[in-house]
Amino acid sequence: MYKHILCATRGGENSEKTEERAIRLARENQAGLTFLYAVDPAFAQDPRNEPGPMSEPEGPHWLGELVLEMAVRVAERQGVQAQQELRQGEVFGEIKEYLAHHPEVDLLMMGAPVGEVKNHFSDFVGEVVASGREVLIVE
């Protein structure tokens, strides 16, 4: 039985599967639920190094706010009260920082890694598990 679930999300179809599963587990376990979106400035750069909407300071944040708000609304429609956490920085670092300050979280849920993130994923999961938490990867 889980007390509090942290669901890291990045938006999109794959994240929706993770969010839905987190909502279901929170409802089944009567657990708290927090959705976390990390705005990583390194990934917000325009690949052509040209200024664009995502390179503006508020650019990636509005997307994160939208993703989080939608996830919370879906949870509420299913009878689950959820919180949202918008952060700025490297995704794994921001998740670890959140977990360090929220000992009530006993399950981290996230989608399967994509791109260059895969290289650091197993080390990250190992650190989270070593902290006494479970990690559930939704594919």
N, C-alpha and C positions, 0 to 999 in steps of 0.2 A: 504494500500500500504506500502510495506517495503522499507527501505533505505539500510539496510545492514543486511545480514544473517550470523550468525555464526553456522556452522555445525560441531558438535563434532563427530568424527569418530574413530572407533577402527579396521576397516578393516573387511573383511568377508562379507558373503552374506547379513546378516541383515543390515550392515552398507551401503552396496551398495544401498539398497532401500532408506535409509535416504539421502544419497548423491544425488541420482537421483531426489528425491523430492525437495531437496534444490536447485539443478540446475534449475529445472523447475520453482520454485517460483522466483528465482533470475532473470531468463529470462523474466517471465511474468511481474514482477514488475520493471524491469530494475534496480535491486538492486545490491549492492556489495555483494560479497560472500567470506567468509574465511572458510577454513577447518582447524580444530584444532585436533591434536592428542597429547594426554598426555601419556608420558612414566612413568608409576607408578612403581617405583622400588620394591614395595611390591608385585606386581603381576608378576614381571619379574623373581622372584626366581624360581629355579628348585624345584618342589614339593618334591623331594628326598633329598634336601639340598646338592646336588652334583654340582660341577662346570659344567657349560655347556655354550653353545653359548649365551644364554639370560642373563647369570650372568656377562658376560664381559661388561665393561662400554659402548662399542659401540653396543652391542648386540641388545637391544630393540630399539635403535635409528635407525638402518638401516631399521627395519621393519616399524617404523613410517614414515621415509622418503619415503619409497616405497609406503605406503598407501596414503600419501598425494600427492605424484607425480602422482599417478594413478588417484586420484580424480580430480586434476587440469586438467589433460589431457582430461578426459571425459568431464569436463565442457567446456574446450576450443573447443572441437569437436562440442559442441552444441551451440557455439557462446557466451559463458559466460566466462568473465575473472574472475579468482578466485585466491585468495592468500592462502598461507599455513602457518600454525603456529605449530611448533613442540615444545612441552614443556616437562619438567620433573617434576614430582610430583604427588600428589594425584589428580585424575581426576577432581572431583568437585571443589577442591581448585584452580586448574589451570584454569578452565573455569571461575570461579568467578574473579580471578585475571585479566584475559584477559578482561572480561566485564568491570571491574573497570577502565581500561585504554582505553577503546574504546566505548565512549558514543554513537557513531553512530550506534552501533548494536541494532536493535530493535526486532530481532527474533532469538531465540536460537532453533536449531533443533538437536535432538539426537534420537538414538534408545532406545527402551525399556531396562530398566536395567536388568542385569543378576547377578546371584550369590549373594554374600553378599552386593553388592552395593544397592540392593533393599531397605535395611534397612534405608538408609539415603536419598533415592531418593526424597521422598515427601517434606522433609525439604529443600533440595537443590532447588527443583522447586519453592517452596514457596518464598524462598529468591530472586530468579531471577525475579519472577513475581512482588514481592514487589519493585524491583528496576525499575519497569515501562516497563519491556520487556515482550514480549509474548514467550511462550515455546510451541513447537510442538514436540510431541513424536510420532515417526513413529514405528509402530509395524510390 
